[in-house]
C-alpha cells in the first residue's frame, strides 16, 4: 500500500535576479540569504515581487520514511510555474516545464531513508512569455510564478498502477476502465475492481477482476441500474482498483471516482444522458483576491459553486486555465458543468505548439474522470494561432488534426476547436459577441437573427460548414463597477493591481482603477453621484439591466442552445463579474435566476415608454430548460395603474412557448410622468414557479408651453412637431426666446454671445457641417468589447418631472447618443486595413461647461459629454448629442426633454 508524506508547509525561498544560483551550486548546500515561505507559494502575492520575472529558489528539509522491500519513492508536484529544476541532497533529479499540470520523479536512488533530506527546486518564469502556455496571467492580470500547488513524497511498489481512466457507457450500463501499469509485471498478478457509492463503501455496487497481461489493460465493469450523473442529480461512484499477487496480497491500490453520464449533440441540440441540455454558463477565470490562482479553501469553492447555482447557472467555462483538482471535485459533487480550456500561448512556433500540446494532453490525462467536464476547448479566439485562421490553410489543417487527436484521446466529450471565433472542425459552434444594452438592443437582435442563428455557416472557414453543431454564445457581457470601499477594506489599503499589472496591450486609462480617483471630480461626477460608492451602485444597476436583456433576447430564440456570460466574478480591474472580486453579489444578482434560471417568463414586443391613452398588445414567452409541465397560468400586472390579467397555460413540457398579444390594455391616465413596472408571475400547481419584471414609463401628453422658438435651419417635420406641441414658431433669431438648431454657424453664435439662448441638437456629431468650436467622438457601432465597459449617465435633477435614471435605462431607448464631446484622448480604427488613428479630447470643456450627462468606459476613462451647458455673459448654450429630433412628439421622453430644454431657455 502507498504511503504519502506531504511536503507542503514551510520552505526557504530566495530570489535569483542574476541567475547565479546554478553557477554557484546553491543546490549543493543549505540555501543562504533566504527566508521562510509557505508552499504552495505564488511569489507575486508578496508586494516586493509582484513584478518579478526570472529565477527563484526553494528549499525544504524533511525526514523521509523507510522504504519497505520492493518499494520505490516518487517525488510529486501538483504544478510549478513555469520551469522547475529539482535536486535532492545535491543530486540533480530532473526538470519539467509547463506551469499547470503535475509531474513526478523517481527518487528511490537519491532519498535518504529515515534521515533528513534536503530538497531544492529552482523555478524559472520568463518575462518573455509568448511561447509558453500562460493564459491571462501576466498579460491581463497579475503574473503567477512558483511552486503553486501541492508537493508530496509517495511510496509505490516496483510495479504500480499509474493511471485509471473511466469511460461511462450509459447505453450498455458499463464503466469501461483503461488502466496503465508501470514496472515489471509479475506473471501471477491480477486486478480487482470494486465500485461503491461515493464516500459510501457499503453496500458494494459491483466487483470484478481481470488478469494482468500487459501494461495497458481495458476492463468493462457492469453498473447495474446505474444512477446517472446530471446537474440535478450528481451521483458519483467510487472505484477501488487493487493489484494483487497469486495469494491475494495487495501490492498496489488506486482510488478514483466517476459519474455515469453521456454528452452528445444532434440537430443543433446538446443532449445530456439523451435529454435536451440548455447551457446557462458563466466565464470563470478562477482568480482570487488574495491567493490569486488557487481558491483559499474548500468552503470558498462550495460557496462559489452554490452562488453560481443560485444565480441560475449550470456551467462554468474555466477560461484558459487548467483548474485545480479540488475545484473540479466539488463541481462533480455539486452538479456544476465545466467547460475546460487550456492556457494559451501567444506566438505561433514549433516550440510553442509542442508546449501547448503537452499541457493540453496532461490536462486531459489528469482530469479525464471528472463527470462535470463536458467540453474541451483547444483555442480561444485564435490566441496562439496569431489571428489568421480564416486565411491560413496550414493552421486550419493543424487545428483539424488537433481536434482529431484529442477526440481519439477522449471520445466521451465535446471539443471546441477555436472558441468564439471562426471554426474549422468543432462540436460547438460558439460566438463571442459583445454588445451593450439598452443602447445597442436593435443591433443585438440583428446580430442574433441575421448572423449567429440566421447564418451559422459564416462562422466557419471557407470549405467547411456547420453540421448540426449547437449554437452557443460563449462570451458576452457588460461591466458594473464594484464597491471600492469593500476592496480597500478587504486589502487594508490599495492592492497593487489598482495600477493594472497586465502587459502594455491592456494599459488603457479605463482599465486602471486609479483613473477613477483622478477623473471622478474632474468630470463633475461628484455633483451627480456624490461619491464613488453611489456611482458603483448605479453602475451595477445598469449592468443588471443589460445582462438581463441580453440573456432574455437569446432565450427568446430557441435555436440558440445556450450561452456563457462574461463573467462569473470580477478579476482585478476587469469588472464585468456578477460577483465582485471578493465574491460579493452585485446589485440585483440575488434575483438573477428570474432571467437566468431554468424556467423564465418574458414579455416581448414591449413598448417601454408609453403615452396615456395608447392601446398595447404584448406577447408572453416562456423558456423552459428543464421541461417542466406547464399547466397553470401567467399573471401580469402594472402596479399603480389598475391594469392586470391572467393567461392560462396548458403547454405540456415544451422547452419554449409563445402566447402572442395576450397582454392587452389601454394605457390609463396618470397625473404625471413616472416609472412603472410590468410584473409577470408563472403559477404551476398553485405555486409560484417564475417571476420577472420589465421597466416602463408612462407619461400624460404635455401642456403647451407657448415659448417663442426659432427652429433655425431645421426641417419642416421637426418645425411642425414643435408647433403641434404648442410652441410659437418664429423665423427671426433675435425675436426668439429660444433657438433650437443643428447648425452652430456664426449667426447662431452671435445670437448666443448677445444674450440669446440656444439648444444645439448635435446628435449627428462630426457629420454636421457647422458645429462651431466643438469636436465629436463617434462611439463604436456594432460589436465591441471596449464599449461593454461603458456607462451613459445623466443628472436627473436637471430634468425635474421627467423619469430619467442616473445610469440611463430603458427610458432612453432610441435616444442614446452615437457621439460624445470627448474629454479624453482616444483612438479609432481607420482605413481598409484597420490602422489605429489617434484622436484628441479636450479636458478644458470640463472647466468651461456644466456636464449634465456624459459617457465613460470602465474606471472613468475614455470620457466625454452628451449634454453640456455653457454660458455667455447673459446667454446660454445647451449642447446635446441625445437623439431627440426624430422622436419629438412620438417618444414620450424625447418630447419632454426637448420641451424642458426649451423651457430652460425661457427661464
C-alpha positions in Angstrom: 0.0 0.0 0.0 1.2 3.5 -0.7 2.4 5.9 1.9 2.4 9.6 1.4 4.3 12.4 3.0 3.1 15.9 2.4 5.9 18.4 1.7 3.6 21.4 1.9 4.4 24.0 4.5 7.4 26.0 5.3 10.2 26.2 2.7 13.1 28.5 2.3 12.9 31.0 -0.6 15.4 33.2 -2.4 15.1 35.4 -5.5 17.9 34.9 -8.0 17.8 38.1 -10.2 21.2 37.4 -11.8 20.6 33.7 -12.3 23.8 32.9 -10.4 22.4 30.1 -8.2 23.1 27.2 -10.5 26.6 28.6 -11.4 27.4 28.8 -7.7 25.8 25.4 -6.9 23.2 26.7 -4.4 21.6 23.2 -4.6 24.8 21.7 -3.0 24.4 23.3 0.4 21.7 25.0 2.5 20.1 28.0 0.8 21.7 31.1 2.3 20.2 34.6 2.4 16.7 33.0 2.2 13.6 33.5 4.1 10.6 31.2 5.0 7.5 30.9 2.8 4.5 28.6 2.8 4.2 26.2 -0.1 2.0 26.2 -2.1 3.5 29.6 -2.9 3.0 32.2 -5.5 5.7 34.8 -5.2 3.6 37.6 -6.7 1.4 37.5 -3.5 4.3 39.5 -2.0 4.3 43.2 -2.9 8.0 43.3 -3.5 7.9 40.5 -6.1 4.7 41.4 -7.8 6.5 42.5 -11.0 9.4 40.0 -10.7 10.0 37.5 -13.6 13.1 35.3 -13.6 14.5 32.6 -11.3 13.8 31.9 -7.7 15.0 29.0 -5.4 13.0 26.9 -2.9 14.5 24.5 -0.3 12.9 22.2 2.2 14.4 19.8 4.7 12.3 16.7 5.6 12.7 13.3 7.2 11.9 10.6 4.7 10.2 7.3 5.6 11.9 3.9 5.3 11.1 2.2 2.1 9.8 -1.4 2.5 11.3 -4.0 0.3 10.1 -3.8 -3.3 9.0 -0.2 -2.9 10.1 3.0 -4.7 9.8 6.6 -3.7 8.3 9.2 -6.0 8.5 13.0 -5.6 5.3 14.5 -6.9 4.5 18.1 -7.8 0.9 19.4 -8.5 2.1 22.3 -10.6 5.1 24.6 -10.8 5.1 27.7 -13.0 6.9 27.6 -15.3 10.1 25.6 -15.4 11.3 23.5 -12.4 14.8 22.0 -12.0 15.0 19.7 -9.0 17.8 18.5 -6.7 17.7 16.1 -3.8 20.6 16.1 -1.4 22.6 18.0 -4.0 21.9 15.4 -6.7 20.1 16.6 -9.9 16.8 14.7 -10.2 15.3 16.1 -13.3 13.4 19.1 -14.7 9.9 19.9 -16.0 8.4 22.8 -17.9 4.7 23.6 -18.0 3.0 25.6 -15.3 -0.4 24.0 -14.8 -0.1 20.2 -14.7 1.5 17.6 -12.4 4.8 15.9 -12.8 6.9 13.4 -10.8 10.4 11.9 -10.4 11.5 8.5 -9.2 13.9 9.5 -6.3 14.4 5.9 -4.9 18.1 6.1 -5.5 18.6 9.6 -4.1 16.4 9.7 -1.0 18.0 9.1 2.4 15.6 6.7 4.1 14.7 7.5 7.6 17.1 10.5 7.5 16.9 14.3 6.9 16.8 15.1 3.2 17.3 18.5 1.5 15.0 19.2 -1.5 16.0 22.1 -3.7 13.9 23.5 -6.6 14.9 26.2 -9.0 11.9 27.8 -10.6 12.2 29.9 -13.8 9.4 32.0 -15.2 10.5 34.1 -18.1 9.4 37.7 -18.8 9.0 36.8 -22.4 6.0 34.5 -22.2 4.9 34.4 -25.8 5.9 30.8 -26.3 4.7 29.3 -23.1 1.1 28.3 -22.1 0.2 31.2 -19.8 -3.4 32.2 -20.2 -4.2 35.7 -18.9 -1.8 35.8 -16.0 0.9 38.3 -16.7 -0.9 39.6 -19.8 -4.2 40.8 -18.5 -3.8 40.3 -14.7 -1.2 39.5 -12.0 1.5 37.1 -13.0 1.8 33.7 -11.4 5.1 32.1 -10.6 6.4 29.5 -8.1 5.5 26.1 -6.6 1.8 27.0 -6.6 0.3 23.5 -6.0 1.0 20.7 -3.6 4.2 18.7 -3.2 4.5 15.2 -1.7 6.7 12.1 -1.4 4.9 8.8 -2.2 5.9 5.2 -1.9 4.9 2.8 -4.7 5.6 -0.8 -5.4 8.0 -1.8 -8.2 5.0 -2.5 -10.4 2.3 0.0 -9.8 -0.9 1.5 -11.3 0.0 4.7 -13.0 -3.5 5.8 -14.1 -7.1 4.6 -14.5 -9.4 6.3 -17.0 -13.1 5.5 -16.9 -15.3 5.8 -19.9 -19.0 5.7 -18.9 -21.3 3.8 -21.3 -24.8 4.5 -20.1 -26.4 2.8 -23.0 -24.8 -0.6 -22.0 -24.7 0.1 -18.3 -20.9 -0.2 -18.2 -17.9 1.7 -16.8 -15.1 0.9 -19.2 -11.7 1.3 -17.5 -8.5 2.0 -19.3 -5.6 1.2 -16.9 -1.9 1.6 -17.3 0.8 -0.2 -15.2 4.4 0.8 -14.8 7.2 -1.5 -13.8 8.0 -5.2 -14.2 4.7 -7.1 -14.3 4.5 -10.4 -12.3 3.0 -13.2 -14.3 0.7 -14.2 -11.5 -0.7 -10.6 -10.9 -4.4 -9.9 -11.1 -6.5 -6.8 -10.8 -9.7 -6.4 -8.8 -12.3 -3.6 -9.4 -14.8 -2.6 -6.7 -17.4 0.0 -7.2 -19.3 1.7 -4.4 -21.3 4.9 -3.9 -19.1 7.9 -3.4 -17.9 8.1 0.2 -20.2 5.2 0.9 -18.3 1.9 1.0 -21.4 -0.1 1.8 -23.2 -1.6 0.0 -20.9 -2.7 -2.7 -22.4 -1.8 -6.1 -20.3 -4.3 -8.1 -16.9 -6.0 -8.2 -15.0 -7.8 -10.8 -11.4 -8.9 -11.8 -9.0 -9.1 -14.6 -5.8 -10.8 -15.4 -2.7 -8.7 -16.0 -1.5 -9.5 -19.4 0.2 -6.2 -20.3 0.9 -2.7 -19.1 -2.3 -1.4 -20.8 -5.5 -3.1 -19.7 -9.1 -2.4 -20.8 -11.7 -3.8 -18.5 -15.5 -3.4 -18.6 -17.4 -3.1 -15.3 -21.1 -3.6 -15.2 -23.0 -1.0 -13.3 -26.5 -2.5 -12.6 -29.3 0.1 -12.6 -26.8 2.9 -12.9 -27.7 6.2 -11.4 -26.8 8.8 -14.0 -24.8 11.9 -13.2 -26.5 15.3 -14.0 -26.6 18.8 -12.5 -29.9 17.9 -10.9 -28.7 14.6 -9.5 -24.9 14.5 -9.4 -24.5 10.9 -8.4 -20.9 9.7 -8.1 -19.3 6.2 -7.9 -16.1 5.3 -6.2 -13.7 2.9 -7.8 -11.0 1.0 -6.0 -8.6 -0.9 -8.2 -6.2 -3.3 -6.5 -3.1 -5.1 -7.9 -2.7 -8.4 -6.2 -0.4 -11.4 -6.3 -1.5 -15.0 -6.7 -2.1 -15.3 -2.9 -4.4 -12.3 -2.9 -1.9 -9.9 -1.2 -2.5 -6.3 -2.3 0.6 -4.9 -4.0 -0.9 -1.6 -5.0 -4.2 0.2 -4.8 -5.5 3.1 -6.9 -8.6 5.0 -5.9 -10.7 7.3 -8.1 -14.3 8.1 -8.8 -16.6 8.7 -11.8 -20.1 9.5 -12.9 -22.3 7.8 -15.4 -23.2 10.3 -18.0 -23.1 10.9 -21.7 -22.8 14.2 -23.6 -23.6 14.5 -27.3 -25.4 16.7 -29.8 -27.9 16.2 -32.6 -29.6 18.8 -34.9 -28.3 21.8 -33.0 -29.2 20.5 -29.5 -26.9 19.4 -26.7 -28.0 16.2 -25.1 -27.0 15.0 -21.7 -28.0 11.4 -21.0 -30.2 11.6 -24.1 -32.2 14.6 -22.7 -32.0 18.1 -24.0 -29.4 20.3 -22.3 -29.5 24.1 -22.4 -26.3 25.8 -21.4 -26.5 28.6 -18.9 -22.9 29.4 -18.2 -20.5 31.9 -16.8 -16.9 32.6 -17.8 -14.8 31.8 -14.8 -11.2 32.8 -14.9 -10.6 31.5 -11.4 -8.5 34.3 -10.0 -8.8 35.1 -6.3 -8.2 38.4 -4.4 -5.6 37.2 -2.0 -4.4 33.7 -3.1 -4.5 34.8 -6.8 -4.7 31.4 -8.6 -6.0 28.9 -6.0 -9.2 29.1 -4.0 -8.5 29.8 -0.3 -10.4 26.7 0.9 -12.9 24.1 0.1 -15.6 26.2 1.9 -14.8 29.0 -0.5 -15.2 26.7 -3.5 -18.5 25.2 -2.3 -19.9 28.7 -1.6 -18.8 29.9 -5.0 -20.5 27.0 -6.8 -23.6 27.4 -4.7 -23.7 31.1 -5.6 -23.5 30.1 -9.3 -26.4 27.7 -9.0 -28.5 30.2 -7.0 -28.0 32.7 -9.9 -29.3 30.1 -12.3 -26.0 28.9 -13.9 -25.5 25.2 -14.7 -22.0 25.6 -16.2 -18.7 27.4 -15.6 -16.3 27.9 -18.5 -12.9 27.7 -17.0 -11.2 30.2 -19.1 -7.7 29.4 -20.4 -6.6 27.9 -17.1 -6.2 24.3 -16.0 -8.4 24.3 -12.9 -7.1 22.9 -9.7 -8.4 19.3 -8.9 -10.3 20.4 -5.7 -12.5 22.7 -7.6 -13.3 20.0 -10.2 -14.1 17.6 -7.3 -16.7 20.0 -5.9 -18.1 20.7 -9.3 -18.6 16.9 -9.6 -20.1 16.7 -6.2 -22.5 19.6 -6.5 -23.5 19.2 -10.2 -21.8 22.1 -11.9 -21.0 21.5 -15.5 -17.5 22.5 -16.6 -16.2 23.7 -20.0 -12.4 23.2 -19.7 -9.9 25.2 -21.7 -6.1 25.1 -21.7 -3.9 28.1 -21.2 -2.9 29.7 -24.5 0.4 30.7 -26.0 0.8 33.8 -28.0 3.4 33.0 -30.6 2.9 30.5 -33.4 6.2 28.5 -33.4 7.3 24.9 -33.3 8.3 25.2 -29.6 5.1 26.9 -28.5 2.9 24.3 -30.3 4.8 21.5 -28.6 4.4 23.1 -25.2 0.8 23.9 -25.8 0.0 20.3 -26.9 1.9 18.9 -23.9 -0.1 20.9 -21.4 -3.4 20.1 -23.1 -2.7 16.4 -23.1 -1.5 16.5 -19.5 -4.8 18.3 -18.5 -6.9 15.7 -20.2 -4.9 12.9 -18.6 -5.3 14.3 -15.1 -8.9 15.3 -15.4 -10.3 12.5 -17.5 -12.6 11.1 -14.9 -14.4 14.2 -13.8 -18.0 13.9 -15.0 -18.6 17.6 -14.7 -16.3 18.3 -17.6 -18.4 18.2 -20.8 -16.2 20.2 -23.2 -12.6 20.6 -24.0 -11.6 23.7 -25.8 -8.4 23.8 -27.9 -8.0 27.5 -28.7 -9.7 30.7 -27.6 -10.2 33.4 -30.2 -7.1 32.2 -32.2 -4.8 33.1 -29.3 -1.7 31.2 -30.3 -2.7 31.0 -33.9 -1.8 34.7 -34.4 -5.3 35.6 -35.5 -5.1 34.3 -39.1 -7.0 31.1 -39.1 -9.5 32.2 -41.7 -6.8 32.7 -44.3 -4.0 30.3 -43.3 -4.7 26.7 -44.6 -1.7 25.3 -42.7 -3.2 26.5 -39.4 -6.6 25.1 -40.5 -5.1 21.7 -41.1 -3.2 21.9 -37.8 -6.4 22.7 -35.8 -8.3 20.0 -37.6 -5.6 17.4 -36.8 -5.5 18.5 -33.2 -9.3 18.1 -33.0 -9.0 14.6 -34.3 -6.1 13.8 -31.9 -7.9 15.0 -28.8 -11.1 13.2 -30.0 -9.1 10.0 -30.1 -7.8 10.6 -26.6 -11.2 11.3 -25.2 -14.2 10.4 -27.4 -16.6 10.9 -24.4 -16.6 14.7 -24.6 -17.3 17.5 -27.0 -14.5 19.6 -28.4 -14.5 23.2 -29.4 -11.7 24.0 -31.8 -11.5 27.8 -31.6 -13.8 29.2 -29.0 -15.7 32.3 -30.1 -14.2 32.9 -33.5 -14.1 31.1 -36.8 -14.3 27.3 -36.8 -12.7 24.5 -38.7 -13.7 21.2 -37.1 -15.8 21.6 -33.9 -18.6 20.1 -31.9 -19.7 23.5 -30.7 -20.5 26.5 -33.0 -19.8 29.2 -30.5 -19.5 33.0 -30.7 -18.0 35.8 -28.7 -20.2 38.9 -29.3 -20.1 42.0 -27.2 -23.0 44.5 -27.3 -24.2 46.9 -24.7 -27.9 47.2 -23.9 -30.2 49.1 -23.9 -28.0 51.3 -26.2 -27.5 48.6 -28.8 -30.6 46.5 -28.4 -31.6 46.5 -32.1 -28.0 45.7 -33.1 -28.0 42.8 -30.6 -31.3 41.4 -32.0 -30.0 41.8 -35.6 -26.7 40.0 -34.7 -28.7 37.1 -33.2 -31.1 36.8 -36.1 -29.1 37.7 -39.1 -25.7 36.3 -38.1 -25.5 33.8 -35.3 -28.8 32.0 -35.6 -29.6 33.0 -39.1 -26.3 32.3 -40.9 -24.2 29.9 -38.8 -22.1 28.9 -41.9 -20.5 32.4 -41.7 -18.7 31.2 -38.6 -16.7 28.5 -40.5 -13.6 28.8 -42.6 -14.1 28.5 -46.4 -14.6 24.9 -47.4 -16.2 23.9 -44.1 -19.8 24.1 -43.0 -21.9 23.5 -39.9 -23.2 20.0 -39.4 -25.8 20.3 -36.7 -23.5 21.7 -34.0 -25.3 23.5 -31.2 -25.1 27.3 -31.4 -23.7 28.8 -28.1 -22.9 32.4 -27.4 -20.0 31.7 -25.2 -18.9 35.3 -24.4 -21.0 38.5 -23.9 -21.5 40.8 -21.0 -21.4 44.3 -19.5 -19.4 46.0 -16.8 -20.6 47.0 -13.3 -18.1 48.8 -11.1 -17.6 47.2 -7.6 -17.6 48.9 -4.3 -14.1 50.5 -3.9 -14.7 50.7 -0.1 -15.2 47.0 0.2 -12.0 46.3 -1.8 -10.0 48.7 0.3 -11.4 47.1 3.5 -10.5 43.6 2.2 -6.9 44.5 1.3 -6.5 47.0 4.1 -5.4 49.6 1.5 -4.9 49.8 -2.2 -4.0 46.5 -3.9 -1.1 46.6 -6.3 -3.4 45.8 -9.2 -5.2 49.2 -8.9 -2.3 50.3 -11.2 -3.1 47.4 -13.6 -0.5 44.6 -13.6 -1.2 43.4 -17.2 1.1 44.0 -20.1 1.1 47.0 -22.4 -1.8 45.8 -24.5 -4.1 46.3 -21.5 -3.0 49.6 -20.1 -5.6 52.0 -21.4 -6.9 54.5 -18.9 -10.2 52.8 -18.4 -8.6 49.6 -17.3 -6.8 51.2 -14.3 -8.8 51.7 -11.1 -6.6 54.6 -10.1 -8.0 56.5 -13.1 -11.3 56.8 -11.2 -9.7 58.7 -8.4 -8.4 61.3 -10.8 -11.4 61.7 -13.0 -14.3 61.5 -10.6 -14.2 65.1 -9.6 -12.5 66.4 -12.8 -15.6 65.3 -14.8 -18.1 66.7 -12.3 -19.4 63.2 -11.3 -19.4 64.2 -7.6 -22.2 66.6 -8.3 -24.4 63.9 -9.9 -23.4 60.9 -7.8 -21.9 62.2 -4.6 -19.2 59.6 -4.3 -17.7 56.6 -5.9 -19.8 54.2 -3.8 -23.0 55.7 -5.2 -21.6 55.6 -8.7 -20.7 51.9 -8.3 -24.3 51.1 -7.3 -25.7 52.8 -10.3 -23.1 51.1 -12.5 -24.2 47.7 -11.1 -27.9 48.6 -11.7 -27.0 49.4 -15.3 -25.1 46.0 -15.5 -28.1 44.1 -14.2 -30.5 45.7 -16.6 -28.1 45.0 -19.5 -27.3 41.3 -18.9 -30.9 40.6 -18.1 -32.0 41.9 -21.6 -29.0 40.3 -23.4 -29.9 36.9 -21.9 -33.6 37.3 -22.5 -33.2 38.0 -26.2 -31.2 34.8 -26.5 -33.8 32.8 -24.6 -36.5 34.2 -26.9 -34.7 32.3 -29.7 -34.9 28.6 -29.1 -32.5 27.8 -31.9 -29.7 29.2 -29.6 -28.8 26.3 -27.4 -27.1 28.3 -24.6 -24.8 31.0 -23.5 -21.8 31.8 -21.3 -21.8 35.3 -19.9 -18.6 37.2 -19.2 -18.3 36.7 -16.4 -18.7 35.0 -13.1 -16.6 37.3 -10.9 -14.6 40.4 -11.4 -10.8 39.9 -11.9 -8.7 42.8 -10.6 -9.5 45.8 -13.0 -12.0 43.9 -15.2 -15.4 44.4 -13.5 -17.9 42.5 -15.6 -18.5 39.9 -12.9 -21.8 39.1 -11.4 -19.9 39.0 -8.2 -17.1 41.4 -7.3 -13.5 40.1 -6.8 -14.1 39.3 -3.2 -17.3 37.3 -4.1 -19.9 39.7 -3.0 -23.0 39.6 -5.2 -23.5 42.7 -7.2 -26.7 44.7 -7.0 -29.7 42.7 -8.2 -27.9 39.5 -8.8 -29.8 37.8 -5.9 -32.6 37.9 -8.4 -30.6 36.7 -11.4 -32.4 33.4 -11.6 -35.5 35.4 -12.6 -34.0 35.7 -16.1 -31.2 33.1 -15.9 -32.9 30.2 -14.2 -34.2 27.0 -15.8 -37.8 28.5 -16.1 -38.0 32.1 -17.3 -41.1 34.1 -18.3 -40.6 37.1 -20.5 -42.6 39.8 -22.2 -41.9 40.6 -25.9 -42.9 43.3 -28.2 -43.0 45.7 -25.3 -43.2 49.5 -25.9 -41.4 50.6 -22.8 -42.2 54.3 -23.0 -45.9 54.9 -23.1 -48.3 57.8 -23.7 -51.6 57.8 -21.7 -54.4 56.6 -23.9 -52.3 54.3 -26.2 -53.5 50.7 -26.9 -51.0 47.9 -26.4 -50.8 44.2 -27.1 -47.7 42.4 -25.9 -46.5 38.8 -26.0 -45.7 36.3 -23.2 -42.8 33.9 -23.9 -41.6 31.1 -21.6 -38.2 29.4 -21.8 -38.4 26.1 -20.0 -35.0 24.5 -19.9 -35.9 21.6 -17.6 -39.0 20.9 -19.5 -41.4 21.2 -16.6 -45.1 20.6 -17.2 -46.6 24.0 -18.0 -50.1 23.6 -16.7 -51.2 26.7 -14.8 -51.3 30.4 -15.6 -49.3 33.5 -16.1 -50.4 36.5 -14.2 -49.5 40.0 -15.2 -50.0 43.5 -13.7 -48.7 47.0 -13.8 -49.0 48.2 -10.2 -50.3 51.7 -9.7 -52.4 51.6 -12.9 -55.1 49.1 -12.1 -54.0 47.0 -15.1 -53.7 43.3 -14.6 -54.7 40.0 -16.3 -54.2 36.2 -16.4 -53.3 33.9 -19.2 -54.0 30.1 -18.9 -51.1 27.7 -19.5 -51.8 24.2 -20.9 -48.5 23.7 -22.8 -47.2 20.3 -21.6 -43.4 20.1 -21.2 -42.4 22.2 -24.2 -39.0 23.9 -23.8 -40.3 27.1 -25.4 -43.7 28.6 -25.9 -45.2 31.9 -27.0 -48.5 33.5 -26.4 -49.0 36.3 -28.8 -50.7 39.6 -28.0 -52.1 38.3 -24.6 -51.1 41.4 -22.5 -53.8 43.8 -23.9 -54.7 47.1 -22.4 -55.2 50.8 -22.9 -52.7 53.0 -21.0 -54.7 54.8 -18.3 -54.3 58.4 -17.4 -51.7 59.2 -14.8 -51.2 62.6 -13.1 -47.5 62.9 -14.0 -44.8 61.1 -15.9 -43.2 58.3 -13.9 -41.6 54.9 -13.8 -43.8 51.8 -13.7 -43.2 48.1 -13.8 -44.8 45.2 -15.6 -44.8 42.2 -13.3 -45.1 38.6 -14.6 -45.7 35.6 -12.4 -45.9 31.9 -13.5 -48.1 29.8 -11.3 -47.8 26.0 -11.6 -49.6 23.6 -9.2 -50.7 26.6 -7.2 -47.1 27.6 -6.5 -45.1 30.5 -7.9 -42.7 28.9 -10.4 -41.1 32.0 -12.0 -41.3 35.8 -11.8 -39.9 38.6 -13.9 -40.3 42.4 -14.4 -40.0 44.9 -17.2 -39.3 48.6 -16.7 -41.8 51.1 -18.2 -42.5 54.8 -18.2 -46.0 56.3 -18.6 -46.5 60.0 -19.4 -49.5 62.2 -20.0 -49.4 64.5 -23.0 -47.6 67.7 -22.0 -49.3 71.0 -21.8 -48.5 73.7 -24.4 -45.6 75.9 -23.3 -46.2 78.8 -25.7 -42.5 79.6 -26.0 -41.4 81.7 -28.9 -39.0 79.4 -30.7 -36.9 79.7 -33.8 -36.1 76.3 -35.2 -33.1 77.5 -37.1 -32.4 75.6 -40.4 -34.4 72.6 -39.1 -36.6 70.5 -41.4 -40.3 71.1 -41.7 -41.3 67.9 -39.9 -39.5 69.0 -36.8 -40.8 72.5 -37.0 -44.3 71.2 -37.4 -43.9 68.9 -34.4 -42.9 71.9 -32.3 -45.9 73.8 -33.4 -48.2 70.9 -32.8 -46.7 70.7 -29.3 -47.7 74.3 -28.5 -44.5 76.2 -29.4 -44.9 79.6 -31.1 -42.8 79.4 -34.2 -40.9 82.4 -35.5 -38.3 82.9 -38.1 -36.1 85.6 -36.8 -33.3 84.6 -34.4 -33.3 87.9 -32.5 -37.0 87.7 -31.7 -36.9 84.2 -30.3 -36.9 83.3 -26.6 -35.1 80.1 -27.7 -33.3 78.9 -30.8 -33.2 75.2 -31.4 -30.9 74.1 -34.2 -28.4 71.5 -35.5 -26.3 74.2 -37.0 -23.8 76.2 -35.0 -22.9 78.9 -37.5 -21.8 82.5 -37.0 -25.5 83.7 -36.9 -26.3 81.4 -34.0 -23.1 82.0 -32.2 -23.6 85.8 -32.4 -27.1 85.4 -31.1 -25.7 83.3 -28.2 -22.9 85.9 -27.4 -25.5 88.7 -27.5 -27.5 87.0 -24.6 -29.6 84.5 -26.6 -30.4 81.0 -25.6 -29.6 78.1 -27.9 -30.4 74.4 -27.8 -27.8 72.7 -30.1 -29.1 69.3 -31.2 -25.7 67.8 -32.1 -26.8 64.2 -32.4 -25.2 63.9 -35.9 -21.8 64.7 -34.4 -19.0 65.1 -37.0 -21.5 64.7 -39.8 -22.6 68.3 -39.0 -21.3 70.8 -41.5 -21.1 73.7 -39.0 -20.5 72.8 -35.4 -18.6 75.8 -34.0 -15.8 75.1 -31.6 -17.0 71.6 -30.8 -15.4 68.3 -31.9 -17.0 64.9 -31.5 -16.1 61.3 -31.0 -18.2 58.7 -32.6 -18.9 55.8 -30.4 -18.2 52.3 -31.8 -21.1 50.9 -33.7 -21.7 47.1 -33.7 -19.8 44.6 -31.7 -17.2 45.9 -29.3 -15.7 44.5 -26.1 -14.5 48.0 -25.0 -17.9 49.5 -25.3 -19.4 47.0 -22.9 -17.5 48.7 -20.2 -19.3 52.0 -21.0 -21.7 53.9 -18.8 -24.1 56.6 -20.0 -25.3 58.9 -17.2 -27.4 61.9 -16.6 -28.2 64.3 -13.7 -32.0 63.6 -13.2 -32.3 66.8 -11.1 -31.7 68.8 -14.3 -34.9 67.4 -15.7 -37.4 67.7 -12.9 -40.6 65.7 -13.5 -39.1 63.6 -16.3 -38.5 59.9 -15.4 -34.7 59.5 -16.0 -32.3 57.2 -14.2 -28.9 58.4 -13.2 -27.5 55.4 -15.2 -29.8 55.9 -18.2 -32.1 52.9 -18.7 -34.9 51.9 -21.0 -36.5 55.3 -20.7 -33.7 56.3 -23.1 -34.4 53.6 -25.7 -33.9 55.0 -29.1 -32.4 58.2 -27.7 -28.9 57.1 -26.7 -26.1 59.2 -28.3 -23.9 57.9 -31.1 -21.5 60.8 -30.5 -20.0 62.5 -27.5 -17.8 65.6 -26.9 -14.5 63.8 -26.0 -12.7 64.8 -22.8 -10.1 62.1 -23.0 -7.7 61.3 -25.8 -8.9 58.2 -27.8 -8.2 56.2 -30.9 -10.2 54.6 -33.6 -9.6 52.2 -36.5 -9.3 53.9 -39.8 -8.9 52.8 -43.4 -9.5 49.5 -45.0 -6.6 47.8 -43.1 -7.9 49.0 -39.7 -4.9 51.2 -38.9 -5.1 52.9 -35.5 -5.8 56.6 -35.7 -5.0 58.6 -32.6 -7.5 61.3 -31.7 -7.5 64.1 -29.1 -10.0 65.0 -26.4 -10.5 68.4 -24.8 -10.4 68.3 -21.0 -10.8 72.1 -21.0 -14.5 71.5 -21.8 -14.9 70.2 -18.3 -13.8 73.5 -16.8 -15.9 75.7 -19.1 -19.2 73.7 -19.1 -21.7 72.2 -16.7 -21.8 68.5 -17.5 -25.4 67.3 -17.3 -24.9 64.0 -19.0 -21.9 62.0 -20.2 -20.2 58.8 -21.0 -17.2 56.9 -19.8 -15.6 53.5 -20.1 -14.5 51.3 -17.2 -12.8 53.1 -14.4 -13.9 56.6 -15.7 -11.6 56.6 -18.7 -12.3 57.4 -22.4 -14.8 60.0 -21.2 -17.0 62.6 -22.9 -20.1 64.6 -22.5 -23.5 64.2 -24.2 -25.3 67.2 -22.6 -23.3 70.3 -21.8 -24.3 73.7 -20.7 -22.1 76.8 -21.4 -22.9 80.4 -20.6 -22.1 83.7 -22.2 -22.5 86.9 -20.3 -26.2 86.7 -20.4 -26.9 83.8 -22.8 -26.8 80.0 -22.6 -25.8 77.3 -25.0 -27.1 73.8 -24.3 -25.4 71.1 -26.5 -26.8 67.6 -26.5 -26.0 64.6 -28.7 -29.0 62.7 -27.5 -31.1 61.5 -30.5 -34.1 63.8 -30.0 -35.1 65.2 -33.4 -37.0 62.2 -34.8 -38.5 61.3 -31.5 -40.1 64.7 -30.7 -43.9 64.3 -30.5 -43.6 60.5 -30.7 -41.3 59.3 -28.0 -42.6 60.5 -24.6 -39.1 61.1 -23.1 -37.7 62.8 -26.1 -40.7 65.1 -26.3 -40.4 66.0 -22.6 -36.7 66.5 -22.8 -36.9 68.9 -25.8 -39.7 70.8 -24.1 -37.6 71.0 -20.9 -34.6 72.3 -22.7 -36.7 75.0 -24.5 -38.4 75.9 -21.2 -34.9 76.4 -19.6 -34.1 78.9 -22.3 -37.2 80.9 -21.4 -36.3 80.7 -17.7 
